[in-house]
Amino acid sequence: MHSTTSLVSRIKRDHPQFAFINGNEFRWSPDTMTIYIDQSSQDFEAFVLHELGHALLNHKSYHRDIELLKIERDAWSHAVLALADVYNVAIREDVIQDNLDTYREWLHRRSTCPSCTATGLQSSKGLYACLGCGTRWKSNEARNCALRRYSITH
């Protein structure tokens, strides 16, 4: 295992088109071509490669929540299949699945009807409708804050 500093140094050398900034979370910013890294993370190397996967796959945005889950899965696949061997990093399946579970849970919470708790369908970005009771609601982004769902009709 190598140090986190040498891994990031090597990635910077290999991919000078991206900036790397220390932060309190891992994330990819396509607007600034920046990978934010959390050096205190227990699985630092895996998450660096995951965010690099987003960058190399040119992930920019999504329109439906389910697309975000696909983007996340694709970034992990790229990290495992194309980057892990290159950078001599072992990425554990439980790390991947635990991370994807956070998105699955987020997706489920956003799509749960605030009136009857049935699972609704997303009609457009942030808008949902319940097939059970007819309630329509809007949801905030809530990836890094408390989920809020606002009923539009019932």
C-alpha positions as CSV (number, residue, x, y, z in Angstrom):
1,M,0.0,0.0,0.0
2,H,1.3,3.4,-0.8
3,S,0.7,6.7,0.8
4,T,-2.3,8.8,-0.1
5,T,0.0,11.7,-1.1
6,S,1.9,9.6,-3.7
7,L,-1.4,8.2,-5.2
8,V,-2.8,11.7,-5.7
9,S,0.6,12.9,-7.0
10,R,0.6,10.2,-9.5
11,I,-3.0,10.8,-10.6
12,K,-2.3,14.5,-10.9
13,R,0.7,13.7,-13.1
14,D,-1.4,11.3,-15.3
15,H,-4.4,13.6,-15.5
16,P,-3.3,17.2,-15.5
17,Q,-6.6,18.3,-16.9
18,F,-8.2,17.9,-13.4
19,A,-7.6,19.9,-10.2
20,F,-7.6,18.2,-6.8
21,I,-8.7,20.1,-3.7
22,N,-8.8,18.8,-0.1
23,G,-12.3,19.0,1.4
24,N,-14.6,17.3,3.8
25,E,-16.2,15.1,1.2
26,F,-15.4,13.3,-2.0
27,R,-17.1,14.8,-5.1
28,W,-16.5,15.6,-8.7
29,S,-17.3,19.1,-10.0
30,P,-17.6,19.0,-13.8
31,D,-18.0,22.8,-13.9
32,T,-14.5,23.4,-12.5
33,M,-13.0,20.1,-13.6
34,T,-12.1,19.5,-9.9
35,I,-12.0,16.4,-7.8
36,Y,-12.6,17.2,-4.1
37,I,-11.0,14.7,-1.7
38,D,-11.4,13.9,1.9
39,Q,-8.0,12.8,3.2
40,S,-9.5,11.5,6.5
41,S,-11.6,8.9,4.7
42,Q,-10.9,5.3,5.7
43,D,-11.2,4.1,2.1
44,F,-9.4,7.1,0.6
45,E,-7.8,5.3,-2.3
46,A,-11.0,3.7,-3.5
47,F,-12.9,7.0,-3.4
48,V,-10.2,8.9,-5.2
49,L,-10.4,6.4,-8.0
50,H,-14.2,6.5,-7.9
51,E,-14.2,10.3,-8.3
52,L,-11.6,10.0,-11.0
53,G,-13.9,7.6,-12.7
54,H,-16.6,10.3,-12.8
55,A,-14.2,12.7,-14.3
56,L,-12.9,10.4,-16.9
57,L,-16.4,9.3,-17.9
58,N,-17.3,13.0,-18.2
59,H,-20.2,12.8,-15.8
60,K,-22.0,16.1,-15.7
61,S,-25.6,15.9,-14.6
62,Y,-28.7,13.7,-14.5
63,H,-32.4,14.4,-15.0
64,R,-34.0,11.6,-13.1
65,D,-32.9,10.2,-9.8
66,I,-32.4,6.7,-11.2
67,E,-29.8,8.1,-13.6
68,L,-27.8,9.2,-10.6
69,L,-27.6,5.7,-9.4
70,K,-26.4,4.5,-12.8
71,I,-23.8,7.3,-12.9
72,E,-22.5,6.2,-9.5
73,R,-22.4,2.5,-10.6
74,D,-20.6,3.4,-13.8
75,A,-18.0,5.4,-11.9
76,W,-17.3,2.5,-9.5
77,S,-17.1,0.1,-12.5
78,H,-14.6,2.3,-14.2
79,A,-12.6,2.6,-11.0
80,V,-12.5,-1.2,-10.6
81,L,-12.1,-2.3,-14.2
82,A,-9.9,0.5,-15.6
83,L,-8.1,2.3,-12.8
84,A,-7.5,-0.1,-9.8
85,D,-4.8,-2.2,-11.5
86,V,-3.1,0.9,-13.0
87,Y,-2.8,2.5,-9.5
88,N,-2.3,-0.7,-7.6
89,V,-5.4,-0.1,-5.4
90,A,-7.6,-2.9,-4.1
91,I,-11.3,-1.7,-4.1
92,R,-13.4,-3.9,-1.8
93,E,-16.9,-4.8,-3.0
94,D,-18.4,-3.9,0.4
95,V,-17.1,-0.3,0.1
96,I,-18.8,-0.1,-3.3
97,Q,-22.1,-1.6,-2.2
98,D,-22.1,0.5,1.1
99,N,-21.7,3.7,-1.0
100,L,-24.3,2.6,-3.6
101,D,-26.7,1.8,-0.7
102,T,-26.6,5.5,0.3
103,Y,-27.9,6.4,-3.1
104,R,-30.4,3.6,-3.1
105,E,-31.7,4.8,0.3
106,W,-31.8,8.4,-1.0
107,L,-33.7,7.3,-4.1
108,H,-36.3,5.4,-2.0
109,R,-36.8,8.3,0.5
110,R,-37.4,10.8,-2.2
111,S,-39.9,8.6,-4.0
112,T,-41.9,7.7,-0.9
113,C,-45.3,9.3,-0.9
114,P,-45.6,11.8,2.0
115,S,-49.4,11.0,2.3
116,C,-49.6,7.2,2.2
117,T,-45.9,6.0,2.1
118,A,-46.3,4.1,-1.1
119,T,-43.5,4.4,-3.6
120,G,-44.2,7.0,-6.2
121,L,-42.9,7.7,-9.7
122,Q,-40.7,10.5,-10.7
123,S,-42.3,12.6,-13.4
124,S,-39.5,15.1,-13.8
125,K,-36.5,16.4,-11.8
126,G,-37.7,16.6,-8.2
127,L,-41.4,16.0,-9.0
128,Y,-43.2,12.8,-8.0
129,A,-46.6,11.3,-8.2
130,C,-48.2,8.5,-6.2
131,L,-50.1,5.8,-8.1
132,G,-51.9,4.8,-4.9
133,C,-53.4,7.9,-3.6
134,G,-52.8,10.5,-6.3
135,T,-50.6,12.8,-4.2
136,R,-48.0,14.8,-6.1
137,W,-44.9,16.1,-4.4
138,K,-41.7,18.0,-4.9
139,S,-38.5,17.0,-3.2
140,N,-35.4,18.9,-2.4
141,E,-32.0,17.6,-3.5
142,A,-31.2,16.3,0.0
143,R,-28.0,14.4,-0.8
144,N,-26.1,16.4,1.9
145,C,-28.9,17.8,4.0
146,A,-32.3,16.8,5.4
147,L,-34.8,15.4,2.9
148,R,-37.9,17.6,2.5
149,R,-41.0,16.6,0.5
150,Y,-43.7,19.1,-0.2
151,S,-47.1,18.0,-1.3
152,I,-48.4,19.8,-4.4
153,T,-51.8,18.1,-4.6
154,H,-53.7,15.3,-3.0
